[in-house]
Amino acid sequence: MRATLFGLALASLVSLSGCALDATPAGDPQLGADAELAQRLPPLQRARDGWRAVAAAIDTVAQQVAAGELTRADAGLRAAPTTVAARELTALVDVVARCRSAFERVDQQLDLVAAAEELTAARTLAAELPPAVAERIAAWQLGLSTLQERTTGMVAIAAGRTKKPAAQVPAFFVDASECSRAEFAAFVRELRELVADASTREARFAVVAERLAAADLTPDRLQDLLDQEPRDGEQPIERVTWHEAAAFAAFRGKALPSEAEWALLAFGDGGRFEFPWGNGWSNDPECRNPSDRTPAEVGQGGLSWRRENGLRVHHVAGNVAEWLATAAGAREAPLAGGRYNLRSERDQREQAQGRHEVRYKTDTTAGVGFRTVLRPRDFAPLAWPR
């Protein structure tokens, strides 16, 4: 810790009156005979003990911040001694408050600019604290910058409440469009390059098993994926299994949406809209793909009611049904939004309104695709604080 008024005050107390404060009048006859010193010494001892307690609290809380434990750090500051005022303690209170504010802004509104400003201010305040505090804040700044880069072109969905399922959903980013054939083909090529040096199915699986753990792959499922020859193009990838969709998401550092995330995306906070494009059924290509024979290009038509910072969301319903997240080990998973090749208008309406189709995760039905989300809390480079 840098030499500050806090350190100077503690040193002054230790040397005050030319005596050691650990001595007591009762333990030293000479000190005990000095009535004035005997009267002055106990308050000085109490002050010294207060400074020591503050120093210990600062050290403990600084270590917690450096470890990314903001909740514990905040609790530690609330319990810190208040008998003496230390500049470092005041700075630490401000640092923790600004860091917590930064992550609350991300968690609720995905306001990355405001969060970055809070972290910058916190890092400036941390100049008076142990270096590990500023290093942790710098790491969060780098993670936030990486998050901004990775979410370019994605749409920010602020936290909100859904009716079905009933849930309070933290903010997340979502792809503006469904995964295209071209995007999926690029993924398969990259995956092949990654396992190119492995000679067996088991060896290839070992290379990617940890990275793609969320996809519940097996050596055989991975090989089926590697053997694909997806066509390029801007139509959505379809006939893709849940495992393959989840593998794509994990490979890109993302995930498949949960049912609640899809509902918040489609209908808004509190279910304000009847359909993903707004209220009222429509066969307008600007709202949904009216064809029952071919999917529309992922970035054309099917516009959501959402207009976020100039970005539009396409085909939340009615183009390809989109795989959603499911419980680990489950054999089936929900599909949201309805497929373009549904023949019944009743099914089209009901699925656009949120009734999910459920299929085996190994299913390769025509008209089944996906899009991905990115949750800041799960974004590894950001190292979300505990």
N, C-alpha and C positions, 0 to 999 in steps of 0.2 A: 504494500500500500504506500502511496506517495506520502512524503512529509507534508502534513497539512496542519491546520489549527488543532485538529483532533489529536494528532500525534504530539504536537508541541504542548498541548494542555496536559496530556497524560505524563509527559516527561517532567513538566514543571511541578506537578503534584508529587511525583516521586522524590524530587530533590528539595522540595520546599522546606525552609527553615534549617536546611543542612542536616536533616535527620531522615532516617528510614521510616516510612509510614507503617511498615510491618511491626515496628516496636510499639509497645503499649506502656502507659504510665505505670500500670501495676507490675509489669515485668521488668521495669528498669527503675531502680530507686532514684537515680539522678533525674530522669524524666519526670517521675512522679512528684519530685520536690518542686518542679517548675509549674506553678499553678496556671500561668498563662498558657504555656505549651500544652498542658494537660487539657485545657479547655478548647484549644484550637485544633488539637490533633484528631479527635473523633470525627468532626465534619469533613476533614480532609480525607480521612480513611474512607468515609462513606462516598465521597466524590470519586476517589480513586476506584473503589469497587464498582461504582456506576459506570465509569469510563471503560473499565475492563469488561463489564457485561455488554456494553454497547459494541465494543471491539469484537467480542465473541459472536454477537448477533450478526454484525456486518460480515464477518468471515463466513458464517454458516449460510446466510442468505445468498451471498455472492457465489458460493459453491453451488447452491441449488439453481441459481440462474444459469450458471455456466453449464450445468448438466441438463438444461432445458426444462426444469421443474418449476414452472411459473406458479402453479397452484400452491405448492409447498412454500415457495418463496414469499408469496403474498400472505400466507398464514403466519410465516415466521416474522414478517414485518409487523403484523398486527399484534404479535406477542412480544415484540422487542421492547426493551426498557425505554421509558420516556423521562427518566429522571434527569438526563443530560441531553443536550442537543449537539449532534455531530454532523458536520457537513456531508460526510460520506453517507450517513444514514439517510439524510434527506435526499441525496442524489439517488440512492438505491431505491427509495420509495417511488421516485419519479420514473426511474428506469423500468421498474416492474409494471407500473401503471401504464406506461406507453407501450410496452411490449404486449401486455394483455389487450390493450385497445387495438393494436395492430391486428392481432389474430381474431378479435371479435369482428372487426371490419371485414376481414376475409370470410369468416364463418357465416355472417349474416347477409352482406351485400356483395361480396366478391369485389370490394373496392380496393384493388391492388395498389392504386396510386396513393390513396390515403394511408394504407398500411405501410407503404414504403416510407412515407413522410414520418410516420410515427417511429419507425425503426431508426431512421436517420437521426431524429431528435434523441432517441434513447442512447444511441451510440455516442453522441456528443456528450451527454450527461455521464456516460460511463468512463470518461477520461480520468475521473478522480477515483475510480474503483480498481480492484485487482484486474489485470489484463485479461483473464479468462472470461470476464463478463463481456467486454467489448468484442472478444473473439467469437463468442456465441452469437451475439447480435449480428456480427459480420456474416456468419454462416447463415443466419436466417435471411439476411438481405440477399445473399447469393441465391438461396433457395427460392425466394420470392421472385427474383429476376428470372430464374429458370422457369418458374411457373408461368410467368407472363409470356415467355417465349413459347412454351409448350401449348398454351391455350389460344394462340393466335388463330383467328378464324372460328373459334368455338364461341358459343353463346352462353353468357352468364345468366344463371337462373337463381334469383335471390331466394333466400329461405322462405318457406311458406307452409301452409297447412293444407292437407288433402282430406277429402271426405271418404273416398273409397280407394285404398284403405285409409282409415282414419290415422293420420300421422302428422307429426311436425318434422319437416324435412330440412336439413341444413342446406345451405347454398352449394351449388355445384356447377360445373361447366358441361355443356353437351355439344356434340357435333351438330353443325347446322344442317347436315344432310346425312342420309344413310350411307353406309360403306359402299363404295362403287366397285365395279369389277376391276378397274385399274388399280385401285388402292389395295384390293385383296391380292391381285396378281403380284404387286410389288412386295407385299408381305411374304408371300410364298417364296419368291426369289431370295429375299433376304434370309429367310429361315433356312433355305437350302445352303446358302453360303456359310451360314453359321455352323452347320453340322457337316460340312463337306469333308472334313478329315476323319470323320467317324465311319467305320466300315460295317457296323451291324445296327439293327434296329435298336437294340438295347443301348449301344454306345451313343447313338444319335439322341435317344431319349435322355440319357444322362447329361448331355451337354445343355439341354434346355429345361430339364425337369423343374429346377428351382425357379427359373424365370417365369415359366408358364404353369406354375402350380395351381393357380386359380381355375385353370381350364379343365382340370380333372382328366388330363390326357393319359394314355397308355402308350407303350411302344408301337402298338398296331395303329392306334388312332393317329399318332404323329406321322407314321409312315403313309397312311391314307391322305393326310394333309399334304405331305411332301410330294406325293404322286400326282396331285392335281395340276391341271393346265388351264387355269382360269383365263378367260378372254379379257383383253383390255376393253375399256369402254366406260361411258359415264352412266350406264344403267346400273341399278343396284346389284350387288352380288346376291344370288339366291341359291336355293338348294344347299345351303350351308348348315352344318350341324351346330348345336349349341356349343359343343366343345371347340369347334373351329372358330366360332365367333368369339368365344371367351379367350382363346389363344391369341387371336388378333389383338383384342383389347389389352391383354396382359403384356404382349410384346411391345405395345406402344405406351405402356405405363398408364393404361386407363382401365375401365371396367364396363361391364354391361349395366344398364340402368336397373335400379330396383323398381318394383311396381309403384311405390310411392313417388319416386323421382319421375317416372313416366307420367303419372297422373298430374303432378305439379307442372311438368312441361306442357302437357296437353291442355289442361283446363284452368290453370292459374291458381293463385292463392285462394283457398276456400271454395274451389270449383266454380269460378265465376262464369265459365263458358261451357256450352253444351257439347261442342265439338272442338277439335284442335284448331280449326280455322275460324271459329267464332260460334255464333248461334244460328240454328236453322240448317237443315239438310241441304247439300249442294252437289250438283254434278258439274260444276264449273271447274275446268282444269286448273285454274288458279287456286282452288281450294283443295281439290283432291283429284287423283287420277281416275277418270271415269271409265277407262278401258278395262275390259275383263280378259284381255288377251296378252297385253304386253305391259311391263312396268315402264313408268316414265323415267327420264334421266333424273339423277338424284338432285341436281341443282336447278331443275326447271319445274315451276308450278308447285301445287300442293302447299301453298303458303300458310303458315301459322298466323294466328292473330298477334303473335309476338313480334315486336320490332325493337330489338335491343341494340342501341348504338349503331344503327345502320345495317345490322345483320338480321337476316330473316331465316327462320327455321322452315325446312321443306319436308313435306310428306311424313308428318307424325302419324298420319293414318291414311290407309287406302292405297298404298303403293306396294311395299312388301311388309308383311307382318314382322315385327322386330322381337328378337329374343331378349328376354329380361333375365336378371340375376335370379338365382334360386339357392336353396339351402345346400350346403356341401353334402355330397353323397346322394342327393336326390336323383331319381331316374327320369323325372319329367321337369319341364320348365314352361313358364307362361310365354305366350306370344302376344304382343300388343299392337293395336291399330288396325288389324284386318288386312287381308291379302287382296291384291288387285283382281285375282282370279276367283274370288267368291261370287257365286252365281246369285245368291239370295240377297235382295236389297235389305231385307230385315237383318241378316247377319252383318252386312256392311255397316248398317246404321249402329247396331248394338256394339259391334267391336270398335267402331270409331268413337263410341261413347264410353268405352272403358271395359267392356266385357272381354276378358282375355280367353284366347284359345290355349289349350294345354296339350303339349305333345312330348313324346320321348325326346331326350336330348340328342339322340343319335339320328333323329328324323331328318330327311333331306327333301322335304316337300317343295315343289315349285312355289314361288311367292313368299319364301321365308328368308329374311335377311337380318340386318341389325344396324345399330349405331352405338357409339360409345359415349361414356361420360368420364369426367375427371373430377375426383373429389379432393379438394385441397388437404383435408385431414389425412388422406391416404397417400399423398404425394411425397415419396421418399426424400427427394432432395430438399424439401422444405423442413423436414424433421419437426412436425407439428409438436408444440410443447405439451408437456403433461400437466 
